[in-house]
């Protein structure tokens, strides 16, 4: 199964770990799924998101480490994106301008 649509997991009231675990479960059940993954969370949870994505259990997925496929989108970036002119006519590719990846 392939799709051009990203999978976003918003972590506001649940733990970051449980959101990432749901993503990993989906990838484990659908290993051929080729989608972009994003964790959306408060700016203050950035380090927690990257810490959880790096857990050993998420580095052993059949499709490769989750840290290679999953980015973080802080709320402040979504607020900026929501102000974009013509947002309703943009593709999901615009998310790349607002995602953050862990610096290795």
N, C-alpha and C positions, 0 to 999 in steps of 0.2 A: 504494500500500500504506500503510495507516495502522494503528497499534497504540497501545494505551494503556500498553504496557510500555516502561520506559526502557532505554536501552542504556548499560551501564557498562563502562568499560575500566579494569582495574586495572593500575597501573604500579608494580611493585615491583622487578622485575629487568630490565625492558626500558626503553629510553629513552622519555621522555614524548613526544618527537616521533613515534616510530614508532606509539605508541598513538593519537595524534591523527590521524596519517596514515591509519590503518586506519578511523577514523571518517569522515574526509573521503572516502575511497575508497567506503565504503558509501553515503554521501549522494550522491556523484557518480553511482554506478550506479543508485541508487533516489531520484531527485530529489523525488518526491512523498511520500516517507516522512516522516511527521510524528510524530517520537518525541523524547523528552527524552534528552539525552546527558549523561553524567557521567564525569569522570576521577577515579578513586579512587587516591590516592597518599599517601606519607608526608607528614606536616605540613611537614617541611623542604623539600618540593618545590613548595610553593604558588606561589612566584614563577616557577619554571620552567614550571609548567603554564600560567599566565597569559601568560607571555612567548611560549610556543610557539603558543598559541591565537590570539594577535595577529599571527602571521606573515602577510605579504601573501598568500601562496598560499591560506591558509585564509579570507581575507576575500572571495575572488572566487568562492565556490561559487554555483551556480545558485539554491540555496535561501536564500542570504544568508550573511553572515559567521558562521563557526563560533562566534565569541565570543558571538553572540546566542543560541545554542542549547545551548551546552555549559557545564556548571558543574563545580566542583571539590568533591570530598568528601574531606577529610583523614581519615586513619586514626583520629585521636582522636574525630572525630564518629561514625564507624562503631562505635567501642567504646561510646560513649554510647548509640547506637541499639540495639546488641545487648543492652543492659540493660533496654530498654523492656518493660514488662509487656504481655502479649498481642501480642507482636511477630508471631507467626504469623498473627494475624487482621487485621493492618493492611494497608492497600493501599499501593502504591508511592508514593502522594501524600505519605506521611510523609517521604519523602526531601527534600522541599522545606525542611523544618525543619533539615536537616543539610547542605545544599549551600552553597557559597560562590561568589559571583559577583564578578568583577573590578569594583572601584570605578573608574569612569572620571573 
